[in-house]
Amino acid sequence: MNHLIKCALRVISALAILFPPALPAAPAAPQGETLTLGVFPYISANQMMEQLSPLCKRIEEALGKKVTLVSAPDFLSYVDRTAKGEYDLVLTAAHMGNLAEKRDGWQRVVQSGQKTAAVLLVRQESSVQGLEDLRNKKITVGNRRSLTYLLAKEAIADKGILLDKDMKVIETATFSNVVQSVFLGEADVGATPTLLWDNWEHVNAEQHHQLREIFRTRSAASSFLVMASPKTDQETIRRLIDSLLHFQDTTEGKTFFQKSQFGSFQPLDDATMESAAPFVHVLLQPQ
């Protein structure tokens, strides 16, 4: 059985926690045997397993330990589990990473080269031509606490239109449901990351043909940060950084970055953390 299949078998049960409304966190593995990589719930379980298995393998090779992918039912549950130390490593959004570092002592590893921006989509036959046409329309979003949502909200507000007041907001389970929701006519417009729309293999040709883009927001911080728990020793972090920064130099890495649209892994710097700081407040609101 090849490595990818074994990795997939390990993650299937863990990824199942993405969608049930209330399931306990995965039990901790015996010390030294397995590392838990907590991924914020931005796509479906199957898509996450498919996209991130090569990253799982790369970390395993760097650290000599098995890696299990897990997530959480929603953003705030994920932030809470990160704070409680239920993960050894995280692949997280920039504002979540800022909070984890400042409040909980999580340590920097790398960031993706791809930056977060939102794209607003409508059906081809829609009368909506621009943001100014969105008043009294329905918008579907992946999560109200995501950078994608906040960037879309900001752009629409610049036209004097307020979400929840002038537009009805429909929240879906993950970003990958947004395109489908607009495609099926359940909403007039959808806001989803450019990461998931631009040449993304899970948006099929029919959806691309039936939908059109009306606006792109400004770019914010990096889409993904890799971070290590406060208990992680510096030698482990050094090995992780070195391995992930050179991942793009391998055949497997080139394929991973092309399919995931991560772009690359780069050093995680102060500028990225500072650019995410204005968005942290949405993670501190009560559930």
C-alpha positions in Angstrom: 0.0 0.0 0.0 1.6 3.3 -1.0 2.1 6.2 1.3 -0.7 8.4 -0.1 -3.3 5.6 0.5 -2.0 5.1 4.1 -2.2 8.8 4.7 -5.7 8.9 3.4 -6.9 6.0 5.5 -5.5 7.8 8.6 -7.3 11.0 7.9 -10.8 9.8 6.9 -12.1 9.3 10.4 -10.4 12.5 11.7 -11.8 14.6 8.9 -15.3 13.4 9.6 -15.6 15.9 12.4 -15.9 18.8 9.9 -19.6 18.7 9.5 -21.5 17.1 12.4 -22.9 19.8 14.7 -21.3 18.7 17.9 -18.7 16.0 18.1 -15.8 15.9 20.6 -12.3 16.5 19.5 -10.2 13.6 18.3 -8.5 11.8 21.3 -4.8 12.6 21.7 -2.4 10.0 20.3 0.4 8.5 22.4 3.2 10.9 22.9 5.9 10.7 20.2 3.9 8.5 17.8 1.6 10.9 16.0 1.4 14.7 15.3 -2.0 16.3 14.8 -2.2 18.9 12.1 -5.3 21.1 12.7 -6.7 22.7 9.5 -9.3 25.4 9.6 -12.5 24.3 7.9 -12.3 26.1 4.6 -13.2 23.3 2.2 -15.0 19.9 2.5 -13.4 16.9 4.2 -12.8 15.0 1.0 -11.3 18.0 -0.7 -9.1 18.7 2.3 -7.8 15.1 2.3 -7.1 15.2 -1.4 -5.3 18.5 -1.4 -3.3 18.2 1.9 -2.1 14.6 1.8 1.2 15.7 0.1 1.8 18.3 2.8 1.1 15.6 5.4 3.7 13.4 3.8 6.3 16.2 3.6 5.9 16.9 7.4 6.2 13.2 8.2 9.4 13.0 6.2 10.8 16.1 7.9 10.0 15.1 11.5 9.9 11.2 11.3 6.4 11.0 12.8 3.0 10.2 11.5 0.7 13.2 10.8 -3.1 13.1 11.2 -5.2 15.8 9.7 -8.1 17.0 11.8 -10.4 20.1 11.8 -13.4 21.4 13.6 -17.1 22.0 12.8 -16.7 25.8 12.5 -14.2 28.7 12.8 -14.8 29.5 16.4 -14.6 25.8 17.5 -11.3 25.6 15.6 -9.9 28.7 17.3 -11.0 27.3 20.7 -9.3 24.0 20.0 -6.2 25.8 18.9 -6.1 27.8 22.1 -6.6 24.6 24.2 -3.6 23.0 22.5 -5.5 20.2 20.9 -3.3 20.4 17.8 0.5 20.0 17.5 0.6 22.0 14.2 -2.0 24.2 12.5 -2.7 25.2 8.9 -4.6 28.3 9.7 -5.9 31.6 8.4 -3.8 34.7 9.0 -6.1 36.4 11.6 -6.4 33.1 13.5 -2.7 32.8 13.5 -2.2 36.3 14.8 -4.5 35.5 17.7 -2.8 32.2 18.4 0.6 33.8 18.5 -0.4 36.9 20.6 -2.7 35.2 23.1 -1.7 31.6 23.2 2.1 31.5 22.3 1.9 29.6 19.0 5.1 29.8 17.0 5.7 30.8 13.4 6.7 28.3 10.7 5.8 29.5 7.2 3.1 31.3 5.2 1.6 30.6 1.8 2.6 32.8 -1.1 -1.0 33.1 -2.1 -2.9 36.1 -0.6 -6.5 36.2 0.5 -8.9 38.1 -1.7 -12.6 37.6 -2.4 -14.4 37.2 -5.7 -18.1 38.0 -6.0 -20.0 35.7 -8.4 -23.5 35.8 -10.0 -25.2 33.7 -12.6 -24.7 34.7 -16.2 -28.3 35.8 -16.7 -28.4 37.9 -13.6 -29.2 41.6 -13.9 -26.5 42.4 -11.4 -23.6 44.1 -13.1 -21.7 45.6 -10.1 -21.7 46.0 -6.4 -24.1 49.0 -6.6 -26.8 46.5 -7.9 -26.7 44.3 -4.8 -29.2 46.2 -2.5 -32.1 43.9 -1.5 -30.3 40.8 -2.9 -29.3 37.6 -1.2 -25.6 36.8 -0.7 -24.1 33.5 0.2 -20.8 33.3 2.2 -18.6 30.6 3.7 -18.2 32.0 7.2 -18.9 35.4 8.7 -15.6 35.2 10.6 -13.5 34.6 7.5 -11.2 37.2 5.9 -13.1 36.5 2.7 -16.4 37.6 4.2 -14.8 40.6 5.9 -13.3 41.8 2.6 -16.5 41.3 0.7 -18.4 43.2 3.4 -15.9 46.0 3.3 -16.2 46.3 -0.5 -20.0 46.3 -0.5 -20.2 48.8 2.3 -18.1 51.2 0.2 -21.2 51.4 -2.1 -23.4 52.3 0.9 -24.9 48.8 1.1 -24.8 47.0 4.5 -25.0 43.3 4.9 -27.9 42.0 7.1 -29.6 45.4 6.7 -29.7 45.9 2.9 -28.9 42.3 1.9 -29.8 38.9 3.3 -26.8 36.8 4.2 -26.8 33.0 3.8 -24.0 31.3 5.6 -22.8 27.9 4.1 -20.7 25.1 5.7 -17.6 25.9 3.7 -16.3 28.1 1.0 -16.7 25.3 -1.5 -20.5 25.4 -1.0 -20.7 29.1 -2.1 -20.2 28.5 -5.8 -22.7 25.7 -5.8 -25.3 27.8 -4.0 -25.1 30.6 -6.6 -25.1 28.0 -9.4 -28.3 26.5 -8.1 -30.0 29.9 -7.7 -30.2 29.7 -3.9 -28.6 33.2 -3.7 -28.2 36.2 -6.0 -24.4 36.5 -5.4 -21.7 34.6 -3.7 -18.5 35.7 -2.0 -15.7 33.1 -2.1 -11.9 33.2 -2.1 -10.1 33.7 -5.4 -8.1 30.7 -4.3 -11.2 28.5 -4.9 -12.4 30.1 -8.1 -9.3 30.7 -10.2 -8.5 27.6 -12.1 -9.6 25.5 -9.2 -10.2 21.8 -10.1 -13.2 21.5 -7.9 -15.2 24.2 -9.7 -16.3 22.3 -12.8 -16.6 23.6 -16.3 -20.4 24.0 -16.2 -20.2 26.2 -13.1 -17.5 28.4 -14.7 -19.7 28.7 -17.8 -22.9 29.5 -15.9 -21.4 32.0 -13.4 -19.6 35.3 -13.9 -17.4 37.5 -11.8 -18.6 41.0 -10.9 -15.9 42.2 -8.5 -12.6 41.3 -6.8 -11.7 42.7 -3.4 -8.3 44.0 -2.4 -5.8 41.4 -1.2 -5.2 41.0 2.5 -2.8 38.7 4.4 -1.5 35.4 3.2 -4.2 32.8 2.9 -2.5 30.1 5.0 -0.1 30.1 7.9 1.7 27.0 9.3 2.3 27.3 13.0 3.6 25.1 15.8 2.2 24.8 19.3 3.9 26.5 22.2 5.4 23.2 23.4 7.3 22.6 20.2 11.1 22.7 20.5 13.2 25.0 18.3 15.0 22.2 16.6 11.7 20.8 15.4 10.6 24.2 14.2 13.9 24.7 12.4 13.5 21.3 10.5 9.9 22.2 9.6 10.8 25.6 8.2 13.7 24.2 6.2 11.6 21.3 4.8 8.6 23.4 3.9 10.6 26.3 2.3 12.3 23.8 0.0 9.1 21.8 -0.8 8.6 23.8 -4.0 11.9 22.5 -5.3 10.6 18.9 -5.4 8.4 17.3 -8.0 5.8 16.5 -5.3 5.9 20.1 -4.1 5.4 21.6 -7.5 2.3 19.4 -8.0 1.0 20.3 -4.5 1.4 24.0 -5.0 -0.2 23.9 -8.4 -3.3 21.9 -7.3 -3.8 23.7 -4.0 -3.1 27.1 -5.4 -1.0 27.9 -2.4 1.7 29.4 -4.7 4.7 28.6 -2.4 5.8 28.6 1.2 7.6 31.6 2.4 9.1 32.8 5.8 6.3 34.0 8.1 7.1 37.7 8.8 5.9 40.6 11.0 4.3 42.3 8.0 1.8 39.4 7.5 1.0 39.2 11.2 0.4 43.0 11.3 -1.8 42.9 8.2 -4.1 40.3 9.8 -4.4 42.2 13.1 -7.4 44.4 12.1 -9.5 41.2 11.5 -8.8 39.4 14.8 -11.8 41.0 16.7 -14.3 38.8 14.9 -12.8 35.8 16.5 -13.2 37.2 20.0 -17.0 37.6 19.7 -19.1 35.0 21.6 -20.5 32.0 19.8 
